[in-house]
Amino acid sequence: MKTVDILIRSCARHVNWVKYCVEALWAYGEGYRKIVLVVPKRDARAFRPLSNLLERTNTSVYTCASKPNDYLAQLVTKLYANSYSDADYIAHVDSDCILSRSFNFQHLIEGGKSPLYYRKAKDHQESYHPIVSDVTKMFEHRDVWPPIYPSWLYSKARVQTAAYAKCPSSEYVLKQPYFDTFSILDTCALRYNPGAFMHNPKDPEVFVRFRSMYGITTKAQTRIYRILSGVSPFVGHPDEG
């Protein structure tokens, strides 16, 4: 069986979200080896109160460099995901996402292939990334959750980015007004080894089991704990009802 690790890149202001996210993965998730939590060095202290939870849920904590723009910095972390995990595949879950029911991550890599979702782009489709312009002009990528990629793909994407930018890929990303790590990974997958992936597999049910914590209110916290302890199932958004 191929190994799968779950990578969560977070920061101090999302520490409560991480608590719910990790609890939900532990309660409902299976088919993965461990959770890998990466936070900026300056924020590490904020996660110390979660030490017992993180140990209980088999979550390893790593720190990354603290940068002024943490939005771009977290994209760098995702581009370097295989520096924090030696699993065969790495699944990306944002800290605001909670797994809402049973989910086996091995189902994402049936036959030893992870999924790629995309569709033919229109003729006027603009390329998001000149790094892979010959590919992104052909394909329009679909945001399907959770993204999962083989570990070898990350180094390919970094090499491609650095070759285009003529500087380290991390340095290039931090200088951009916008960057999409997952689109880079998708297009490098299509360019270098398309046969290693499932193309647009028809199983959308797999990808609808995560709920976002954005907009959640304090009154919903009790309900979330009840859900995670198995007292009641998820129905709609945690704020509802």
N, C-alpha and C positions, 0 to 999 in steps of 0.2 A: 504494500500500500504506500502510495506517495504521501510524503509529509506536507502538511499545510500549517502555516503559522498565520495568525491574525495580527496585523499591524495597526495600531492606533496612534496617531500623532496628535498630541493635545498640548494644552497650556494651562496656566494657573486659573484663568477665569472660567475654565470649563471643568474644573475638578469635580464638581457635583455631577455633571453629565457623565464623566468617566466612571463614577461610582455606579450609576444606573446601567451604563453601557456594558461594563465588565460583569456586573451581576446578571444581566440578561443573557450574555453570551454563555456564562457558566450554567445558568438555569436551563436554557433552551438549545444551546449549540452542542454539536458533537462532530467527530470526524476531523478535528484539528488537534495539533500537538500542544500549542501554548499560545498565549496572548503576549504580544510585544508592545509595550507602551513606551513611546519616545516623547520626551518633553525637553524644552530648553533648560540649560543649566540654571538660569536665574529663577526658574519656576519649580525646581526640584523640591524645595522645602514645602511647597503647598500640597504636595502629594504624600508627605510623610504620614498624615492621619489615616491614609488609606492602606498603610503597610500590611495590616492583618488581612484585609480584604484581598489585596493583590497577591499575597502569599497563598491564601486559601484557594484562589481562582487560577493558580498557576500562571501568573502574569509577571513577566520579566520587565524591569524598568531600565531604560537607557536614557542618557542625556545627550543632547546635541548642542551645537553652538547657539548662543543667544544672538539674535539679529534684530535690528530696529523694526524691520517689516516682517512680522512673524507669519503673515499670510504667504509671502513668497518663500520664507524659510521652511514652512511645512511642506511646500511643494518640492523643495530640495530633499527633505527627508524621504519623501515618497519615491523620488528618483533614485535614492541611495538605499532603498529598502533592504536589499540583499546584504548590506553592510551590518544590519542589525539581526538578521536571521539567516540560518543556513538550511532552511526548509526547501523542499523541492518547489513549492508554490507559496506565494504570499498573497493573502487576501487583505484588502484595505477596508476598514470600517472607521468612519468618523466618530468622534466622541459624542456627538449629539444624536447618534442613532442607537436605538434599542431593538434588540431582536424580540419579535412579538410572539413567536411560537416555534415549535421544534424545527430545527434546521440542521442538516448534515452537510458540512462543507465538502465532503468527498463527492457529493453529487455534482459539484461544479467542475470536477475534473474526471468525469467518467471516460474511460478509455485512454487516460493519460493526456487528455487535451483540455485546456481551459477555453472558455467561450470568448468570442469576439463578436460584438454587435455593431453593425454599420449598415448603411444603405448607399446606393449610388447618389452622388451629389448632382445637383443641377449644374448646367453649364456655367452659370454665373456665380457658383459657390466660391467664396473667397477662402484662401488658405489661411488657417489660423497660425501656422508655423512655417516660415520659409525653410526651416531645418529639413522638413520632409514635404516640401511643396509639391513634388511630383506625385506623392501619394495622397496628400490631403485635398488636392484639387479633384481627385477621383472619388474620394469617399467622404461621407458625412457621418460622423461618429455618434452613436446613441449612448446616452447616459443611463447605464443599467447597473444596478447595485446588487451585491458588492463586486467591485472590480477584483479580479484575481489573475495573477500572472506567474509564469515560471521564473525561477530565480535568474536564469541566464539572460533574460531579456533586459534586465536593468542595466547591466554593463554595456550592452549593445546600444541602448538609448543614450547613455552618458557619452559613449564614444562618438555617436552621431552628432549629439549636441555640441560637444567640444570641437569636433572637426569643423562644424559650421561656424561656431563663434570664435574659433582660434584662441580659446582660453578655457580654463576648467569649467565644466558644465554647471557647477554650483555657483561660480562667479557670474556666469551669464544669466542664470535664472534670477538671481538677486538684483540684477540691473533692469529687469523687464517690468513694464507696467502691468502685464498680464502674462500668465503662463499656464498651460494645461498639461500636467505630467501624464495623465492617463491617455490623452490623445497622442502624445509622443510615443508612449509604450504601444498603443494600438497600431500606429502607423509603422513603427519598427517591426512589429510582429508581422504585418502584411508584407513588408519589404524583405525581411531576412528569412523567415521560415513559416509561411502561411499554412503549411501542412501540419504544423504542430498545434493547431487550434481548431476548435469547433466554430464554424462560421454561421452566425445567426441561428443557433439551435432553437427549436420551437418548444420552449419550456419556460414561458414567462413567469409561471407560478413560483419558480425558484427564487425570483428576485423581488418578491413583494412582501417579505417578512420583516422588514426593518421599518421602524417608525421614527420620525425626527422629533427631537426634544425642543426644537426652536418654538418659541412662543408659549412654552409650558409655564404654568403658574404654580405658586407655592402650594395651593390647595390640592394640586394633583399628586404631590409627593407621597402622601399616604396611600393613594390608590396604586401608584407605581410599586411601592413595596409589597402591597397585597398581591399584585400581579406576579411579581418576581418570586414570591413565596408560594405561588401556585394556588392562591385562594380564589382568584377570579381571572378569566381570560381577557385578552385585549379585544376591544371592540371599538373601532375608530381611533381617534386621537386620545391620548391619556387625559386630556382636559375635559373630554366629553363625559356627560353622565355624572 
